[in-house]
Amino acid sequence: MSALPETPAFVVDAEALRRNAVLLREVAEASGAHLLLALKAFSMPAAFPFLHAEGTCASSVHETILGGEFGGERHAFAAAFSEREMAALLDAGLNHVTLNSFAQLAQWRRVAAAHPRGAQVAVGLRINPEHSEGQVPLYDPCAPHSRLGIRRAAFAGQSLEGVTGLHCHNLCEQNADCFARTLEAIEDKFGDLLPRVSWFNFGGGHHITRADYDRGLLVRTLRAFRERHPHIRCYLEPGEAHVLNAGTFVCTVLDVVENDGPIAILDGSAACHTPDVIEMPYRPRAFLDPAWDGAAAPGPAALRAGGPGEKPHAVRLAGPSCLAGDVFGDYSFDRPLVPGDRVVFEDMALYTMVKTNTFNGIRLPSIWLRRGPGDLTCVRSFGYGDFRSRL
Ligand SMILES: Cc1ncc(COP(=O)(O)O)c(C=O)c1O
């Protein structure tokens, strides 16, 4: 147990993780689908005990090895693996591999034939149902020219020998209606293959733990699919849903400069520590709260930030790096920000710690776990050695 963290810091709230885990368990039990954790979104071993998943899905050899620390089934997919990586996946204890082309399938067959565990791994193919639900091409695996998934036409004349599963991922932070429509597209285009496979992984992007997510529809959709295809074991592999609204990023105001309005320069960087803010882009929710105890949501005394013009004091929140666009966004508060203020950004457990970088030599945020009210533990802090060792 320790005092409130030094900044910049990520604080993961175990109580919020448990709340998500309860919802995910309910969905898994009611639907009969098996839930995995997509490690790409969140891979903090100290928090693994608070999550509900029957295993992990990895995007690389390293994540597959880490999946061993989580336990349960270990699945992996990448747009392509080298032969060496395929052998390393087998060494690491992989159970299911999903391949992205028939050339990768042929390569897998060769590598697996020469490996003592080769016959123990279930092999699947990722399909592209050519059905988009997202509007943003950066996050749409079914966008034109996508490299992700095999289109139906490419199955012509190919052997499915040794293939026991299919995989489809085309959602991003989406509701169950998007999944229901995707499933229709899958059955429409790939329905003739379904009697031949024994598992189907419906990917991630299911925002199951979001307040307005229609969990009933997800359950009904999956149950109906399982009734139509009782021989198929269904998987979902969300990342975000496990850790949605379960962590914060805490920064301190270092200075406030003026250029057509105040700009608060924080010790945390959007470019280095929360790159999705710039990539997506989006403006994270934020608050000030001197009484904050590390909880994922603001307490009753918190001053929540508004968007531009909502509150009397406009301010741009920005990072310390040289990148002109190292900006979290334009906000407004009930009072002006001053150096020493702590700004807490919400919903920062997902796609943050896994994406940090040390551009400009800026220190990586420390990582904290809040086990309960007032119970904060520093899991990891970083220093010069972490910067130096990567270069
Ligand atoms: C193949 C695959 N599975 C699972 C996920 C996890 O998605 P999310 O974190 O949006 O649930 C992703 C995200 O990109 C993915 O590409």
The ligand as a Gaussian input file, in Angstrom:
#p B3LYP/6-31G(d) Opt

LIG

0 1
 C       -7.978000      -9.967000     -34.265000
 C       -8.366000      -9.109000     -33.119000
 N       -8.925000      -9.677000     -32.036000
 C       -9.281000      -8.940000     -30.963000
 C       -9.078000      -7.581000     -30.928000
 C       -9.476000      -6.812000     -29.698000
 O      -10.392000      -5.827000     -30.001000
 P      -11.019000      -4.893000     -28.878000
 O       -9.932000      -4.494000     -27.948000
 O      -11.531000      -3.727000     -29.662000
 O      -12.101000      -5.665000     -28.226000
 C       -8.502000      -6.944000     -32.039000
 C       -8.270000      -5.493000     -32.047000
 O       -7.736000      -4.912000     -32.924000
 C       -8.131000      -7.732000     -33.156000
 O       -7.552000      -7.166000     -34.243000

